[in-house]
Amino acid sequence: VAQSNSISVGTGGENSDPDNVYMYANNLIQINGLNITGRVDDVYMEAITVNLKNVSFPSTADIILKSRDGTLHFDTYSSPTVGGVNLTNVKHGSTILSSNHFDGGPAGHIDSTISLPNGKSAVKIRKQY
């Protein structure tokens, strides 16, 4: 059963600055059902294994997902690849992320082909150092 939770940041008033979300864990970040909303600049998640399902990132957000090996896997929530970033029904804006949205770069340096207004890659998969 998918949970439905949300985190809203950057909503401190009309003149407030956009905000950031940082999540760190030693071994595992595992989330099923999270909607991140508000005026979000950056979302950073780092753990040996990152396992996300039913997660929505705002279209404005610069996403960095960092795992031990920096590999990227799709539809693996039930049996995640240890040391990798596992995405199942994860959205950036209205786009459900799939392998078609990534450049096929080497492990530890995989960038999405979806760009932010500044031209930078919207979702980056990185390796822990």
All heavy atoms as an XYZ file, in Angstrom:
963
protein
N       0.851     -1.184      0.000
C       0.000      0.000      0.000
C       0.892      1.241      0.000
O       1.754      1.389      0.859
C      -0.918      0.006      1.242
C      -1.743      1.265      1.298
C      -1.803     -1.212      1.255
N       0.699      2.087     -0.966
C       1.501      3.309     -1.064
C       1.059      4.302      0.001
O      -0.128      4.505      0.220
C       1.365      3.923     -2.449
N       2.023      4.872      0.647
C       1.749      5.942      1.588
C       1.676      7.246      0.805
O       2.199      7.335     -0.300
C       2.876      6.032      2.620
C       3.042      4.777      3.444
C       1.851      4.524      4.331
O       1.373      5.413      5.014
N       1.347      3.310      4.302
N       1.050      8.249      1.376
C       1.018      9.550      0.733
C       1.442     10.586      1.746
O       0.689     10.924      2.653
C      -0.383      9.853      0.208
O      -0.374     11.102     -0.426
N       2.665     11.027      1.625
C       3.215     12.037      2.514
C       3.758     13.162      1.669
O       4.065     12.977      0.496
C       4.352     11.441      3.358
C       3.851     10.316      4.230
O       3.058     10.538      5.119
N       4.310      9.105      3.955
N       3.891     14.345      2.286
C       4.490     15.442      1.542
C       5.395     16.262      2.444
O       5.229     16.294      3.660
C       3.428     16.321      0.889
O       2.636     16.936      1.862
N       6.375     16.884      1.800
C       7.262     17.845      2.445
C       7.117     19.116      1.623
O       7.277     19.087      0.403
C       8.730     17.380      2.406
C       8.938     16.120      3.240
C       9.658     18.490      2.884
C      10.340     15.535      3.110
N       6.809     20.219      2.301
C       6.699     21.500      1.612
C       7.768     22.432      2.163
O       7.867     22.617      3.382
C       5.314     22.098      1.842
O       5.214     23.332      1.165
N       8.588     22.989      1.273
C       9.660     23.885      1.705
C       9.648     25.151      0.857
O       9.019     25.202     -0.195
C      11.048     23.201      1.614
C      11.107     21.981      2.505
C      11.398     22.856      0.189
N      10.350     26.174      1.336
C      10.469     27.423      0.590
C       9.195     28.214      0.562
O       8.974     29.002     -0.358
N       8.338     28.021      1.560
C       7.046     28.703      1.576
C       6.952     29.677      2.746
O       5.908     29.844      3.343
C       5.903     27.671      1.647
O       6.125     26.840      2.793
C       5.858     26.807      0.406
N       8.087     30.337      3.040
C       8.139     31.247      4.183
C       7.569     32.619      3.917
O       7.789     33.529      4.700
N       6.861     32.796      2.835
C       6.287     34.105      2.516
C       6.695     34.516      1.122
O       7.587     33.927      0.509
N       6.059     35.565      0.620
C       6.260     35.918     -0.784
C       7.684     36.346     -1.089
O       8.125     36.241     -2.226
C       5.260     36.984     -1.223
C       5.599     38.399     -0.833
C       4.548     39.379     -1.306
O       3.383     39.248     -0.898
O       4.900     40.283     -2.082
N       8.429     36.822     -0.103
C       9.809     37.248     -0.345
C      10.832     36.222      0.126
O      12.028     36.512      0.135
C      10.080     38.596      0.319
C       9.214     39.684     -0.289
O       9.038     39.742     -1.500
N       8.664     40.551      0.543
N      10.377     35.048      0.541
C      11.323     34.049      1.030
C      12.098     33.444     -0.137
O      11.632     33.428     -1.271
C      10.600     32.942      1.802
O       9.903     32.093      0.916
N      13.276     32.965      0.165
C      14.092     32.296     -0.843
C      13.618     30.866     -1.016
O      13.089     30.262     -0.077
C      15.563     32.277     -0.413
C      16.191     33.660     -0.450
O      15.766     34.476     -1.291
O      17.098     33.912      0.360
N      13.855     30.284     -2.197
C      13.606     28.856     -2.355
C      14.454     28.082     -1.353
O      15.448     28.600     -0.841
C      14.061     28.575     -3.790
C      14.004     29.893     -4.483
C      14.333     30.912     -3.430
N      14.089     26.851     -1.072
C      14.751     26.081     -0.037
C      15.266     24.762     -0.593
O      15.050     24.418     -1.752
C      13.780     25.830      1.123
C      14.396     26.170      2.467
O      15.612     25.988      2.624
O      13.652     26.612      3.347
N      15.958     24.014      0.247
C      16.580     22.755     -0.133
C      16.119     21.634      0.787
O      15.740     21.886      1.927
C      18.103     22.870     -0.054
C      18.633     24.004     -0.903
O      18.215     24.178     -2.038
N      19.535     24.784     -0.346
N      16.171     20.399      0.277
C      15.870     19.210      1.065
C      17.097     18.308      0.997
O      17.567     17.972     -0.096
C      14.635     18.453      0.502
C      14.409     17.158      1.251
C      13.401     19.341      0.546
N      17.627     17.949      2.171
C      18.783     17.060      2.241
C      18.420     15.840      3.075
O      17.901     15.995      4.185
C      19.977     17.752      2.906
C      20.474     18.966      2.154
C      20.116     20.248      2.547
C      21.298     18.819      1.033
C      20.563     21.360      1.855
C      21.747     19.932      0.341
C      21.386     21.202      0.757
O      21.831     22.295      0.065
N      18.684     14.647      2.547
C      18.440     13.406      3.286
C      19.699     12.553      3.211
O      20.205     12.283      2.120
C      17.271     12.634      2.694
C      15.948     13.314      2.839
S      14.632     12.252      2.199
C      13.262     13.386      2.281
N      20.174     12.136      4.379
C      21.353     11.280      4.464
C      21.004     10.055      5.289
O      20.296     10.156      6.285
C      22.496     11.996      5.199
C      23.004     13.243      4.520
C      22.445     14.482      4.793
C      24.063     13.169      3.624
C      22.926     15.628      4.187
C      24.555     14.318      3.011
C      23.982     15.534      3.300
O      24.458     16.669      2.694
N      21.540      8.902      4.887
C      21.449      7.695      5.693
C      22.721      6.904      5.449
O      23.332      7.004      4.380
C      20.233      6.862      5.317
N      23.123      6.120      6.431
C      24.324      5.319      6.239
C      24.083      4.228      5.207
O      24.797      4.136      4.221
C      24.773      4.716      7.570
C      26.136      4.070      7.454
O      26.990      4.558      6.724
N      26.339      2.973      8.144
N      23.047      3.408      5.424
C      22.828      2.248      4.558
C      21.737      2.440      3.518
O      21.950      2.128      2.358
C      22.485      1.012      5.408
C      23.678      0.545      6.206
O      24.782      0.483      5.684
N      23.452      0.237      7.476
N      20.555      2.908      3.935
C      19.406      2.857      3.048
C      18.478      4.044      3.237
O      18.061      4.342      4.357
C      18.620      1.557      3.314
C      17.303      1.352      2.566
C      17.547      1.207      1.068
C      16.588      0.105      3.097
N      18.156      4.703      2.129
C      17.015      5.617      2.080
C      15.963      4.868      1.268
O      16.203      4.533      0.102
C      17.359      6.958      1.402
C      18.326      7.769      2.266
C      16.074      7.751      1.125
C      18.809      9.058      1.610
N      14.840      4.555      1.896
C      13.758      3.852      1.209
C      12.468      4.621      1.450
O      12.037      4.770      2.596
C      13.638      2.423      1.719
C      12.530      1.644      1.031
C      12.693      0.151      1.211
O      13.609     -0.427      0.655
N      11.819     -0.457      1.982
N      11.878      5.119      0.374
C      10.677      5.948      0.473
C       9.637      5.422     -0.500
O       9.927      5.250     -1.686
C      10.993      7.423      0.143
C      12.044      7.990      1.111
C       9.714      8.257      0.171
C      12.570      9.351      0.716
N       8.429      5.185      0.002
C       7.296      4.824     -0.846
C       6.199      5.844     -0.588
O       5.518      5.786      0.430
C       6.805      3.410     -0.533
C       5.656      2.987     -1.441
O       5.181      3.750     -2.271
N       5.195      1.774     -1.252
N       6.058      6.812     -1.496
C       4.990      7.793     -1.392
C       5.431      9.086     -0.749
O       5.261      9.266      0.447
N       6.038      9.985     -1.529
C       6.444     11.289     -1.013
C       6.311     12.323     -2.120
O       6.829     12.143     -3.222
C       7.893     11.258     -0.514
C       8.431     12.594      0.021
C       7.647     13.053      1.248
C       9.914     12.466      0.343
N       5.616     13.408     -1.804
C       5.447     14.518     -2.728
C       6.187     15.716     -2.143
O       5.809     16.210     -1.086
C       3.957     14.813     -2.898
C       3.688     15.844     -3.966
O       4.507     16.068     -4.848
N       2.529     16.466     -3.887
N       7.252     16.157     -2.815
C       8.014     17.314     -2.347
C       7.482     18.532     -3.093
O       7.478     18.554     -4.328
C       9.519     17.114     -2.585
C      10.006     15.878     -1.803
C      10.297     18.362     -2.169
C      11.431     15.475     -2.092
N       7.010     19.527     -2.343
C       6.371     20.696     -2.944
C       6.978     21.978     -2.403
O       7.758     21.969     -1.454
C       4.856     20.703     -2.651
O       4.665     20.819     -1.238
C       4.167     19.446     -3.158
N       6.569     23.082     -3.000
C       7.013     24.393     -2.552
C       8.037     24.961     -3.515
O       8.184     24.499     -4.647
N       8.745     25.957     -3.048
C       9.790     26.593     -3.853
C      11.101     25.888     -3.529
O      11.805     26.254     -2.603
C       9.826     28.080     -3.559
C       8.532     28.764     -4.031
C       8.429     30.203     -3.632
N       9.573     30.964     -4.098
C      10.119     31.963     -3.411
N       9.638     32.307     -2.239
N      11.148     32.618     -3.893
N      11.385     24.840     -4.309
C      12.503     23.952     -4.012
C      13.631     24.177     -5.006
O      13.428     24.062     -6.217
C      12.049     22.475     -4.075
C      13.191     21.554     -3.701
C      10.848     22.246     -3.170
N      14.819     24.493     -4.489
C      16.011     24.622     -5.329
C      16.668     23.257     -5.531
O      16.837     22.806     -6.649
C      17.042     25.541     -4.670
C      17.068     26.924     -5.281
O      16.408     27.142     -6.304
O      17.763     27.790     -4.717
N      17.073     22.626     -4.438
C      17.857     21.401     -4.511
C      17.246     20.312     -3.651
O      16.748     20.586     -2.555
C      19.281     21.620     -3.980
C      20.042     22.689     -4.741
O      19.820     22.825     -5.954
O      20.844     23.392     -4.104
N      17.321     19.073     -4.153
C      17.013     17.896     -3.351
C      18.231     16.993     -3.450
O      18.684     16.661     -4.557
C      15.754     17.150     -3.841
C      15.539     15.887     -3.020
C      14.531     18.044     -3.762
N      18.766     16.630     -2.286
C      19.976     15.810     -2.227
C      19.687     14.619     -1.331
O      19.246     14.787     -0.204
C      21.113     16.656     -1.651
C      22.441     15.950     -1.557
C      23.385     16.063     -2.577
C      22.763     15.178     -0.448
C      24.611     15.425     -2.488
C      23.985     14.534     -0.362
C      24.907     14.660     -1.384
O      26.116     14.023     -1.297
N      19.899     13.416     -1.855
C      19.730     12.197     -1.063
C      20.992     11.369     -1.206
O      21.471     11.162     -2.327
C      18.531     11.391     -1.535
C      17.202     12.074     -1.358
S      15.854     10.983     -1.867
C      14.457     12.083     -1.637
N      21.520     10.898     -0.077
C      22.733     10.089     -0.115
C      22.654      8.946      0.875
O      22.375      9.143      2.053
C      23.966     10.938      0.183
C      25.247     10.127      0.157
C      26.509     10.937      0.380
O      26.458     12.182      0.344
O      27.555     10.314      0.602
N      22.916      7.734      0.372
C      22.999      6.522      1.188
C      23.700      5.461      0.346
O      23.847      5.626     -0.869
C      21.613      6.035      1.597
N      24.114      4.362      0.964
C      24.688      3.263      0.179
C      23.694      2.852     -0.896
O      24.050      2.672     -2.057
C      25.085      2.079      1.090
C      26.322      2.468      1.917
C      25.357      0.823      0.268
C      26.723      1.456      2.973
N      22.407      2.705     -0.512
C      21.347      2.363     -1.459
C      20.224      3.389     -1.325
O      19.786      3.688     -0.217
C      20.794      0.948     -1.176
O      21.874      0.012     -1.208
C      19.735      0.552     -2.194
N      19.771      3.921     -2.461
C      18.621      4.827     -2.499
C      17.517      4.085     -3.248
O      17.701      3.672     -4.393
C      18.972      6.157     -3.204
C      17.751      7.050     -3.295
C      20.103      6.874     -2.466
N      16.371      3.902     -2.577
C      15.259      3.132     -3.140
C      13.990      3.976     -3.041
O      13.450      4.162     -1.952
C      15.107      1.811     -2.379
C      14.197      0.832     -3.087
O      13.981      0.914     -4.291
N      13.655     -0.106     -2.334
N      13.531      4.502     -4.179
C      12.399      5.430     -4.195
C      11.259      4.882     -5.043
O      11.484      4.389     -6.152
C      12.829      6.782     -4.770
C      14.029      7.472     -4.114
C      14.335      8.777     -4.828
C      13.798      7.696     -2.636
N      10.047      4.989     -4.508
C       8.840      4.593     -5.237
C       7.762      5.629     -4.965
O       7.597      6.091     -3.834
C       8.369      3.209     -4.752
C       7.115      2.707     -5.447
C       6.764      1.312     -4.941
C       5.521      0.781     -5.621
N       5.176     -0.559     -5.101
N       7.012      5.983     -6.009
C       5.911      6.952     -5.876
C       6.388      8.257     -5.237
O       5.772      8.774     -4.318
C       4.751      6.347     -5.075
C       4.207      5.086     -5.719
O       4.096      5.002     -6.931
N       3.896      4.099     -4.907
N       7.504      8.770     -5.743
C       8.076     10.022     -5.247
C       7.962     11.065     -6.356
O       8.241     10.781     -7.521
C       9.551      9.831     -4.826
C      10.198     11.162     -4.469
C       9.644      8.860     -3.650
N       7.528     12.285     -5.976
C       7.409     13.390     -6.936
C       8.303     14.542     -6.509
O       8.183     15.047     -5.389
C       5.962     13.887     -7.004
O       5.133     12.879     -7.533
N       9.204     14.923     -7.429
C      10.062     16.084     -7.230
C       9.492     17.232     -8.056
O       9.017     17.018     -9.169
C      11.487     15.802     -7.722
C      12.201     14.706     -6.982
C      12.497     13.512     -7.618
C      12.580     14.869     -5.665
C      13.179     12.499     -6.952
C      13.256     13.863     -4.985
C      13.555     12.677     -5.634
N       9.546     18.477     -7.540
C       9.043     19.603     -8.323
C       9.904     19.833     -9.569
O      11.106     19.546     -9.569
C       9.129     20.785     -7.371
C       9.825     20.330     -6.160
C      10.045     18.869     -6.231
N       9.294     20.373    -10.606
C      10.007     20.613    -11.866
C      11.126     21.641    -11.709
O      12.038     21.685    -12.530
C       9.034     21.070    -12.948
O       8.417     22.274    -12.545
N      11.073     22.440    -10.646
C      12.093     23.468    -10.410
C      13.336     22.916     -9.737
O      14.354     23.598     -9.645
C      11.531     24.560     -9.487
O      11.106     23.937     -8.257
C      10.369     25.283    -10.129
N      13.262     21.689     -9.214
C      14.308     21.182     -8.333
C      15.465     20.556     -9.092
O      15.289     19.836    -10.071
C      13.722     20.166     -7.359
N      16.659     20.829     -8.591
C      17.896     20.214     -9.043
C      18.114     19.012     -8.117
O      18.309     19.181     -6.917
C      19.022     21.237     -8.906
C      20.340     20.750     -9.469
O      20.496     19.544     -9.734
O      21.250     21.600     -9.626
N      18.063     17.794     -8.680
C      18.069     16.570     -7.880
C      19.428     15.890     -7.986
O      19.916     15.647     -9.099
C      17.001     15.564     -8.390
C      15.653     16.231     -8.608
C      16.916     14.351     -7.480
C      15.024     16.829     -7.406
N      20.029     15.568     -6.836
C      21.235     14.730     -6.812
C      20.934     13.521     -5.939
O      20.562     13.662     -4.771
C      22.460     15.490     -6.278
C      22.814     16.654     -7.202
C      23.653     14.527     -6.130
C      23.974     17.496     -6.727
N      21.061     12.339     -6.546
C      20.853     11.075     -5.839
C      22.195     10.353     -5.836
O      22.723      9.992     -6.893
C      19.777     10.246     -6.533
C      18.426     10.957     -6.707
C      17.476     10.108     -7.538
C      17.818     11.293     -5.358
N      22.751     10.158     -4.637
C      24.101      9.628     -4.531
C      24.069      8.296     -3.800
O      23.519      8.202     -2.707
C      24.978     10.638     -3.786
C      26.466     10.379     -3.909
C      27.258     11.453     -3.200
C      27.676     12.539     -4.160
N      28.751     13.384     -3.587
N      24.663      7.264     -4.432
C      24.740      5.940     -3.818
C      26.186      5.430     -3.874
O      27.039      6.047     -4.517
C      23.812      4.955     -4.536
O      24.318      4.648     -5.821
N      26.422      4.300     -3.226
C      27.784      3.762     -3.162
C      28.394      3.586     -4.551
O      29.528      3.970     -4.805
C      27.782      2.420     -2.420
C      29.175      1.785     -2.296
C      29.101      0.386     -1.753
N      28.467     -0.501     -2.746
C      27.888     -1.669     -2.430
N      27.850     -2.082     -1.185
N      27.335     -2.406     -3.379
N      27.620      2.978     -5.465
C      28.155      2.640     -6.785
C      27.754      3.626     -7.872
O      28.326      3.609     -8.958
C      27.698      1.233     -7.190
C      28.102      0.182     -6.160
O      29.145      0.350     -5.495
O      27.360     -0.815     -6.022
N      26.731      4.445     -7.606
C      26.283      5.422     -8.594
C      25.629      4.802     -9.811
O      25.638      5.386    -10.893
N      25.038      3.607     -9.637
C      24.328      2.961    -10.746
C      22.844      3.305    -10.658
O      22.350      3.692     -9.606
C      24.523      1.433    -10.709
O      24.110      0.941     -9.425
C      25.987      1.064    -10.948
N      22.130      3.159    -11.776
C      20.726      3.551    -11.856
C      19.891      2.368    -12.313
O      20.229      1.714    -13.305
C      20.576      4.721    -12.839
C      19.174      5.250    -13.102
C      18.516      5.733    -11.815
C      19.234      6.391    -14.116
N      18.807      2.112    -11.579
C      17.950      0.954    -11.852
C      16.495      1.398    -11.778
O      16.130      2.229    -10.955
C      18.218     -0.148    -10.815
C      19.688     -0.413    -10.661
N      20.383     -1.274    -11.467
C      20.595      0.127     -9.819
C      21.659     -1.267    -11.120
N      21.816     -0.418    -10.123
N      15.647      0.796    -12.636
C      14.234      1.164    -12.683
C      13.359     -0.022    -12.332
O      13.676     -1.166    -12.655
C      13.867      1.702    -14.071
C      14.477      3.045    -14.339
C      15.694      3.148    -14.982
C      13.858      4.197    -13.890
C      16.279      4.386    -15.197
C      14.429      5.436    -14.100
C      15.644      5.530    -14.754
N      12.229      0.267    -11.658
C      11.211     -0.724    -11.280
C      11.801     -1.853    -10.449
O      11.491     -3.026    -10.645
C      10.494     -1.260    -12.532
C       9.805     -0.121    -13.282
O       9.222      0.765    -12.616
O       9.865     -0.103    -14.525
N      12.653     -1.480     -9.494
C      13.344     -2.458     -8.651
C      13.020     -2.262     -7.171
O      13.743     -2.751     -6.315
C      14.869     -2.329     -8.843
O      15.226     -0.944     -8.739
C      15.319     -2.856    -10.193
N      11.924     -1.551     -6.870
C      11.630     -1.229     -5.469
C      11.526     -2.472     -4.599
O      12.038     -2.499     -3.487
C      10.335     -0.405     -5.367
C      10.052      0.056     -3.956
C      10.695      1.178     -3.448
C       9.167     -0.628     -3.134
C      10.458      1.612     -2.150
C       8.918     -0.196     -1.838
C       9.566      0.923     -1.351
O       9.345      1.338     -0.070
N      10.886     -3.529     -5.109
C      10.673     -4.744     -4.308
C      11.966     -5.500     -4.052
O      12.086     -6.201     -3.049
C       9.678     -5.674     -5.004
O       8.457     -4.993     -5.184
N      12.925     -5.382     -4.952
C      14.228     -6.027     -4.763
C      15.307     -5.079     -5.280
O      15.867     -5.275     -6.363
C      14.286     -7.373     -5.479
O      13.957     -7.223     -6.842
N      15.589     -4.027     -4.497
C      16.504     -2.986     -4.957
C      17.930     -3.513     -5.151
O      18.367     -4.427     -4.459
C      16.451     -1.936     -3.856
C      15.964     -2.656     -2.649
C      15.088     -3.763     -3.152
N      18.615     -2.908     -6.110
C      20.027     -3.196     -6.310
C      20.811     -2.477     -5.215
O      20.806     -1.247     -5.147
C      20.484     -2.719     -7.701
O      19.706     -3.409     -8.677
C      21.959     -2.983     -7.926
N      21.462     -3.247     -4.349
C      22.244     -2.676     -3.246
C      23.413     -1.878     -3.825
O      24.087     -2.328     -4.755
C      22.751     -3.787     -2.299
C      23.680     -3.213     -1.233
C      21.562     -4.489     -1.648
N      23.610     -0.682     -3.306
C      24.685      0.182     -3.771
C      24.276      1.085     -4.916
O      25.075      1.893     -5.384
N      23.016      0.952     -5.375
C      22.551      1.741     -6.507
C      21.429      2.684     -6.145
O      20.961      2.739     -5.004
N      20.986      3.437     -7.154
C      19.808      4.283     -7.063
C      18.696      3.542     -7.800
O      18.850      3.199     -8.975
C      20.063      5.667     -7.692
C      18.784      6.479     -7.762
C      21.137      6.417     -6.908
N      17.612      3.248     -7.090
C      16.491      2.472     -7.608
C      15.258      3.373     -7.677
O      14.836      3.906     -6.653
C      16.224      1.282     -6.688
C      17.441      0.368     -6.575
O      17.597     -0.551     -7.351
N      18.317      0.641     -5.604
N      14.685      3.532     -8.875
C      13.542      4.422     -9.074
C      12.363      3.644     -9.638
O      12.489      2.970    -10.661
C      13.904      5.547    -10.053
C      15.128      6.407     -9.725
C      15.354      7.453    -10.806
C      14.989      7.057     -8.360
N      11.224      3.747     -8.946
C       9.985      3.127     -9.396
C       8.889      4.182     -9.310
O       8.587      4.668     -8.222
C       9.628      1.912     -8.513
O      10.711      0.977     -8.553
C       8.352      1.233     -8.987
N       8.339      4.578    -10.451
C       7.306      5.617    -10.507
C       7.759      6.897     -9.801
O       7.078      7.430     -8.937
C       5.974      5.123     -9.931
C       4.839      6.085    -10.261
O       4.804      6.691    -11.322
N       3.917      6.245     -9.327
N       8.925      7.386    -10.194
C       9.469      8.626     -9.644
C       9.327      9.709    -10.712
O       9.684      9.497    -11.867
C      10.945      8.441     -9.226
C      11.562      9.774     -8.811
C      11.031      7.428     -8.081
N       8.791     10.865    -10.302
C       8.522     11.955    -11.234
C       9.406     13.164    -10.956
O       9.674     13.499     -9.799
C       7.069     12.432    -11.105
C       6.027     11.440    -11.535
C       4.648     12.072    -11.391
C       3.546     11.067    -11.615
N       2.232     11.690    -11.368
N       9.810     13.827    -12.039
C      10.386     15.174    -11.959
C       9.394     16.055    -12.694
O       9.220     15.916    -13.908
C      11.767     15.235    -12.613
C      12.423     16.561    -12.402
N      12.265     17.603    -13.279
C      13.217     17.014    -11.398
C      12.939     18.651    -12.823
N      13.535     18.310    -11.688
N       8.687     16.898    -11.949
C       7.563     17.626    -12.537
C       6.501     16.615    -12.924
O       6.149     15.746    -12.137
N       6.018     16.682    -14.160
C       4.979     15.743    -14.595
C       5.571     14.534    -15.336
O       4.836     13.667    -15.790
C       3.978     16.460    -15.499
O       4.655     16.988    -16.624
N       6.891     14.474    -15.446
C       7.562     13.406    -16.194
C       7.908     12.232    -15.286
O       8.641     12.405    -14.307
C       8.851     13.938    -16.854
O       8.520     15.044    -17.682
C       9.538     12.860    -17.674
N       7.387     11.046    -15.613
C       7.792      9.833    -14.891
C       9.143      9.413    -15.455
O       9.288      9.172    -16.651
C       6.760      8.707    -15.047
C       5.418      9.134    -14.432
C       7.271      7.416    -14.392
C       4.294      8.150    -14.668
N      10.152      9.351    -14.590
C      11.511      9.067    -15.035
C      11.654      7.618    -15.495
O      11.153      6.697    -14.849
C      12.503      9.357    -13.911
C      12.532     10.811    -13.426
C      13.458     10.949    -12.232
C      12.938     11.751    -14.545
N      12.352      7.445    -16.616
C      12.670      6.123    -17.144
C      14.081      6.172    -17.712
O      14.690      7.247    -17.792
C      11.679      5.712    -18.230
O      11.914      6.462    -19.408
N      14.589      5.022    -18.131
C      15.948      4.983    -18.688
C      16.074      5.898    -19.912
O      17.160      6.392    -20.208
C      16.347      3.549    -19.036
O      15.433      3.004    -19.958
N      14.953      6.154    -20.596
C      14.974      7.050    -21.768
C      15.325      8.490    -21.402
O      15.661      9.279    -22.272
C      13.612      7.060    -22.471
C      13.236      5.710    -23.019
O      14.098      4.889    -23.309
N      11.943      5.460    -23.148
N      15.209      8.843    -20.111
C      15.464     10.213    -19.671
C      16.894     10.425    -19.172
O      17.192     11.473    -18.601
C      14.477     10.607    -18.566
C      13.061     10.620    -19.040
N      12.135      9.694    -18.627
C      12.417     11.433    -19.915
C      10.976      9.949    -19.216
N      11.133     10.998    -20.007
N      17.785      9.430    -19.371
C      19.151      9.542    -18.863
C      20.146      9.290    -19.988
O      19.871      8.553    -20.929
C      19.369      8.589    -17.683
C      18.616      9.028    -16.466
C      17.296      8.650    -16.275
C      19.194      9.874    -15.530
C      16.577      9.080    -15.172
C      18.483     10.317    -14.428
C      17.179      9.918    -14.247
N      21.329      9.899    -19.862
C      22.312      9.916    -20.951
C      23.136      8.642    -21.096
O      23.948      8.546    -22.018
C      23.238     11.127    -20.801
C      24.116     11.061    -19.555
O      24.108     10.044    -18.835
O      24.828     12.054    -19.309
N      22.963      7.686    -20.200
C      23.758      6.463    -20.312
C      25.220      6.680    -19.982
O      26.079      5.911    -20.415
N      25.502      7.716    -19.202
C      26.881      7.970    -18.781
C      27.382      6.857    -17.880
O      26.628      5.969    -17.489
N      28.666      6.896    -17.537
C      29.233      5.845    -16.693
C      28.665      5.901    -15.274
O      28.218      6.955    -14.827
C      30.730      6.162    -16.693
C      30.796      7.641    -16.938
C      29.633      7.937    -17.861
N      28.699      4.756    -14.586
C      28.254      4.717    -13.185
C      28.952      5.836    -12.425
O      30.142      6.073    -12.606
C      28.581      3.362    -12.570
N      28.192      6.523    -11.606
C      28.739      7.622    -10.825
C      28.649      8.965    -11.507
O      28.929      9.988    -10.903
N      28.252      8.969    -12.798
C      28.106     10.248    -13.498
C      27.026     10.121    -14.581
O      27.287     10.258    -15.767
C      29.431     10.708    -14.112
C      29.431     12.169    -14.422
N      29.840     13.113    -13.507
C      29.028     12.851    -15.513
C      29.700     14.314    -14.043
N      29.206     14.181    -15.259
N      25.809      9.841    -14.118
C      24.662      9.683    -15.012
C      23.791     10.926    -14.880
O      23.414     11.296    -13.769
C      23.866      8.410    -14.643
C      24.767      7.175    -14.738
C      22.637      8.267    -15.532
C      24.155      5.914    -14.133
N      23.505     11.573    -15.997
C      22.710     12.806    -15.987
C      21.419     12.599    -16.759
O      21.398     11.905    -17.770
C      23.483     13.957    -16.650
C      24.667     14.409    -15.824
O      24.708     14.114    -14.616
O      25.553     15.068    -16.399
N      20.353     13.263    -16.287
C      19.103     13.212    -17.033
C      19.204     14.108    -18.255
O      19.960     15.086    -18.274
C      17.923     13.651    -16.168
O      17.954     15.044    -15.944
N      18.441     13.760    -19.270
C      18.350     14.615    -20.457
C      17.308     15.707    -20.230
O      17.176     16.610    -21.041
C      17.995     13.773    -21.697
O      16.817     13.011    -21.419
C      19.127     12.816    -22.048
N      16.590     15.627    -19.113
C      15.650     16.689    -18.715
C      16.489     17.817    -18.131
O      17.335     17.583    -17.264
C      14.651     16.174    -17.664
C      13.835     15.006    -18.215
C      13.755     17.300    -17.168
C      13.066     14.250    -17.149
N      16.263     19.028    -18.619
C      17.073     20.160    -18.177
C      16.269     21.138    -17.341
O      15.059     21.262    -17.496
C      17.641     20.906    -19.384
O      18.502     20.069    -20.111
N      16.988     21.828    -16.476
C      16.429     22.939    -15.713
C      16.513     24.201    -16.571
O      17.224     24.218    -17.585
C      17.238     23.126    -14.424
C      17.162     21.948    -13.447
C      18.214     22.088    -12.362
C      15.771     21.866    -12.848
N      15.821     25.283    -16.185
C      15.881     26.525    -16.976
C      17.310     27.034    -17.194
O      17.591     27.669    -18.204
C      15.068     27.515    -16.137
C      14.093     26.651    -15.414
C      14.847     25.374    -15.098
N      18.244     26.735    -16.277
C      19.629     27.194    -16.434
C      20.432     26.292    -17.376
O      21.628     26.491    -17.558
C      20.328     27.320    -15.080
C      20.472     25.977    -14.368
O      20.224     24.905    -14.929
N      20.881     26.028    -13.113
N      19.768     25.269    -17.939
C      20.432     24.393    -18.891
C      21.101     23.177    -18.277
O      21.551     22.284    -18.981
N      21.198     23.140    -16.941
C      21.833     22.001    -16.273
C      20.869     20.820    -16.218
O      19.657     20.985    -16.225
C      22.269     22.380    -14.859
C      23.402     23.379    -14.840
C      23.869     23.641    -13.425
C      25.036     24.630    -13.434
N      25.533     24.888    -12.092
N      21.445     19.643    -16.120
C      20.666     18.422    -15.991
C      19.828     18.479    -14.715
O      20.322     18.866    -13.659
C      21.624     17.230    -15.948
O      20.928     16.054    -15.670
N      18.559     18.083    -14.801
C      17.648     18.191    -13.657
C      17.886     17.096    -12.617
O      17.720     17.329    -11.423
C      16.208     18.142    -14.133
N      18.270     15.895    -13.059
C      18.469     14.766    -12.139
C      19.844     14.171    -12.401
O      20.175     13.828    -13.534
C      17.382     13.685    -12.332
C      17.575     12.550    -11.328
C      15.985     14.268    -12.229
N      20.629     14.080    -11.323
C      21.981     13.565    -11.454
C      22.174     12.383    -10.503
O      21.815     12.466     -9.332
C      22.998     14.665    -11.153
C      22.969     15.771    -12.202
C      23.807     16.954    -11.852
C      23.112     18.007    -11.038
N      21.883     18.558    -11.534
N      22.733     11.284    -11.038
C      23.046     10.103    -10.241
C      24.561     10.119    -10.045
O      25.329     10.155    -11.023
C      22.628      8.806    -10.964
C      21.169      8.880    -11.457
C      22.885      7.587    -10.075
C      20.133      9.143    -10.401
N      24.994     10.101     -8.796
C      26.416     10.200     -8.486
C      26.848      9.077     -7.558
O      26.052      8.452     -6.874
C      26.755     11.560     -7.848
C      26.495     12.746     -8.772
C      27.456     12.730     -9.950
N      27.290     13.882    -10.819
C      26.609     13.903    -11.957
N      25.971     12.820    -12.369
N      26.543     14.998    -12.689
N      28.162      8.878     -7.508
C      28.775      7.837     -6.697
C      29.349      8.475     -5.442
O      29.886      9.588     -5.491
C      29.894      7.211     -7.541
C      30.630      6.091     -6.911
C      31.633      5.537     -7.927
C      32.393      4.371     -7.341
N      33.237      3.726     -8.362
N      29.254      7.760     -4.311
C      29.862      8.247     -3.075
C      31.377      8.154     -3.202
O      31.901      7.215     -3.807
C      29.415      7.407     -1.878
C      27.974      7.599     -1.493
C      27.577      6.705     -0.321
O      27.915      5.534     -0.277
N      26.865      7.270      0.625
N      32.078      9.140     -2.610
C      33.540      9.113     -2.655
C      34.100      9.077     -1.258
O      33.508      9.543     -0.343
C      34.084     10.341     -3.396
C      33.688     10.318     -4.856
C      32.666     11.134     -5.334
C      34.327      9.450     -5.746
C      32.303     11.099     -6.671
C      33.952      9.401     -7.078
C      32.949     10.225     -7.534
O      32.582     10.188     -8.847
